[in-house]
Structure formats: C-alpha cells, structure tokens
Amino acid sequence: MAPWEEFDATFSFKRDSAYDSKTYDQIIANRRALENVLFVDRLLKVLNIDAASRVYPPRTNHALRSLYAQIVSSSSPDHHKQALIYYILRDLRSTSGGDASLLFARRCYLPEKYRLFIEGLWHLDRLEFRRALEYLTEPSLLPTFPDEILYVLATHPKQKQKQPQQQAPNDNDDDSLATAYYLTASPPLATPKALNAYFALLCRTHITESFYFARKQPSPSSHRDLLEQLILFVLSSTKPGEARAKRAMELINLPFNAEEEGWFEECLLTGKAKHLPGAKDTVMMRRVATGRLQDLNGGGLEALGGRKIEGLNWDDLRKNLRASSSALGGFGGPGVFVGGGDRQ
C-alpha cells in the first residue's frame, strides 16, 4: 500500500480530524443552493461511490475514515482518487495547521491540471464563482462537467459575488462569468437544461445574438423553441420601462426569414405568448416596421385599438398609414424599416 493510501499518513497533522459544525452546515446549505448536487458529488459518482449526499460531508472522524477507505479502494485511476483526497484536505485547510492539501499533492505527484480542476470545483461548491473561474478557464484543462458548470454559472442567483466598496455593482457580473466560461470551454450544450440556461443568459445580454444563436440550431424544432423563448423573455421577463422598450424594438426589427416570421406571429397570436401584455401590439409593430400595411387588420388585429398616447392609438395609426400608402401608390414593401443583413 502506497503511503498516500493510509489515512493516518495523509492526516498525520491531526489523525482525529473531523469537519467542524460550521463547515458541515455550510456544505449542506451549498448543496441545497446547487439543486442538491455538489460537484464533489459528481466526482464521487465517477469513482462509483453511491449516495454521495450520505457520505459527504462526513460528520465524524469515523465517517471521514470510512469515506477515505471507499475512495482508496475504488478501481479508478490513482490520480482520480488522489484528486478527491486533495478536495477533502482542502475542506480541512483551516484545521490542518498549514496547507496539507498542497503538501499531499506534492508528495503523490498529483498532476497540476488535476489540482487546478479540483480547486475550481471546490470554489464552485463554495459558491465562489469568480474565484472558481480563475482555475476552470486554465488552458491546460480538458473541460469536464462543462454543461453542468455553465448551468450553475448561468442560473445561480447573485450571491457571494462581493464587489469592492468603491465599485458600483454591475447587473451583468454573473452573466459575464458564464459567458467567459462558455467562450473558453465551449460546452457542448448537450442537454436541454444547459441549452436553455445559456440561451436565457443570451436573452438577458443581447437580443440579436440570441436570435442568431437560435438560427444555428441543428433542428427546426429547437430553432423554433428558442425563438419562442426569446419572444417570451422580451414580453414577460423584462419590467416595463426603457430597457423593455429597447428590447422590444430590437425584437421587432430582427431579420426574420419567412418561416421565422410565421413562428413569430403564431407565438404571439395563438401560441405561448398570446396572453401576454403587448402580444398583439408587438405583431402590429412588426407589420408596420416591415411595411405590411395591408395586413394591419389581419390575424385578430382588427379589434386592436388601445388607449391613446399623445392623441393616437392603433385605429388612428392604421387610418393614417393607409392614407399615406394610398397617396404614395402603395409604396413600402417588406423590410423598408428593418435593418440588419441576413446573417447566417
């Protein structure tokens, strides 16, 4: 048996080591915050150690020794087992009287890329996302759990993201972390959960880029689902005000092809967004913006009048636009007001 496989040798600094109540409780709270799955739970599963939540964190020295024995007896490669032991030693850094985790890594020649990866996961499990990213974006790392990492960065509520007192908080700080990880690690987005989380992030940060991302999807159904998600975001996830108005204008000026135009109107008139405030108004604005003046009464829009703003409502606007169109001999085809090329 190699020295690192012996608990008393690894924990020679304190053979009766155990997790203190504060550390134990914090790990349990963090597991709940991460939808009941820590990244160390995933590592334990890779080593075929089942029921990770029952064995980690170990409450007593006996439980810690039992977990250590399960790790050492695993059939996984030594570096995988050593990486998990490094994680546990990282937990106990405050009680080891020094950095026992680094000493362990040196003694068993744990490859640096393994150590960096475990450091990143350890900080993720502590909800220290900015610090975690410093390790997880290291170029030497082969992305592991990339979709799961991206999902956490993209969806976890803002906390533990401490700003310097002199620096004003930035609403996009969390989003910038997820974006940085996506650009560095190129997660495959192999599950709907990861795909939808990243797309929601795109919607929050850039409407037009969200549209082109949806267009790149390999299947029409996924393309349509994401486009509908974008529409729902603009109409329901944004509070009324300048930001919502800006996003709505960006949405109605997107360069849809004929198929996307149909999906857009169907979503707003008969689909998922039909009951949202402003659904029909959005269709009306799109038709006006694309010069489809002859269609301003179609698709259930004939009843759309609305309250008057500065003396005008949709009824007045329809009449004025028809009059202008007739005076110009019907001038104004599709796309007259819409900017943006047909980027692929």
Buried (B, 14 or more C-beta within 10 A) or exposed (E): EEEBBEBEBBBEBEEEBBBEEEBBEBBEEBBEBBEEBBBBBBBBEBBEBEEBEEBBBBEEBEBBBBBBEBBBEBEBEBEBBBBBBBBBBBBBBEBBEEEBBBBBBEBBEBEEBBBBBBBBBBBBBBBBBBBBBEBBBBEEBEBBBBBBBBBBBBBBEEEBBEEEEEEEEEEEEBBBBBBBBBEBBEBEBEEEEBBBBBBBBBBBBBBBEBBBBBBEBEEEEBBBBBBBBBBBBBBBEBEEEEEBEEBBEBBBBBBBEEEBBEBBBBBBBEBBBEEBEBBBBBBBBBBBBBBBBEBBBEBEBEEBEBEEEEEEBBBEBBEEBBEEBEEEEEEBEEBEEBEEEEEE
